[in-house]
Amino acid sequence: MAEIYKGRRFSTREEDGKPPLTQEQLDRYATMFAEFEERRNAVPPEKRIHLSSRFGDDDFNDDAFNPDGSRKEPHEHE
């Protein structure tokens, strides 16, 4: 079941009616991520930026979407 968190919907590919990724796609994405990590690790620690700081620190915003603080999509009849 899709979850709503801070006004954003999160779901799996299968929940959205899409087929799972192929092994070829997974391998490609893993390679892309490894290349990114290699470039990022080449930057000296004192010159690195925290990625969430670069994109607004949304991951540290504690506002709950639902009054009860749950991440489940609210029901229409509630």
Contacts in CASP RR format, 6 or more apart in sequence:
PFRMAT RR
TARGET T0000
AUTHOR 0000-0000-0000
METHOD contacts of the structure
MODEL  1
MAEIYKGRRFSTREEDGKPPLTQEQLDRYATMFAEFEERRNAVPPEKRIH
LSSRFGDDDFNDDAFNPDGSRKEPHEHE
1 11 0 8 1.000
1 15 0 8 1.000
1 72 0 8 1.000
1 73 0 8 1.000
2 9 0 8 1.000
2 10 0 8 1.000
2 11 0 8 1.000
2 15 0 8 1.000
2 16 0 8 1.000
2 73 0 8 1.000
3 9 0 8 1.000
3 10 0 8 1.000
3 11 0 8 1.000
3 71 0 8 1.000
3 72 0 8 1.000
3 73 0 8 1.000
4 10 0 8 1.000
4 65 0 8 1.000
4 66 0 8 1.000
4 71 0 8 1.000
4 72 0 8 1.000
4 73 0 8 1.000
4 74 0 8 1.000
5 65 0 8 1.000
5 71 0 8 1.000
6 58 0 8 1.000
6 61 0 8 1.000
6 63 0 8 1.000
6 65 0 8 1.000
7 65 0 8 1.000
9 73 0 8 1.000
13 19 0 8 1.000
13 20 0 8 1.000
13 21 0 8 1.000
14 20 0 8 1.000
21 29 0 8 1.000
40 48 0 8 1.000
52 58 0 8 1.000
52 59 0 8 1.000
52 60 0 8 1.000
64 70 0 8 1.000
65 71 0 8 1.000
66 72 0 8 1.000
66 74 0 8 1.000
END
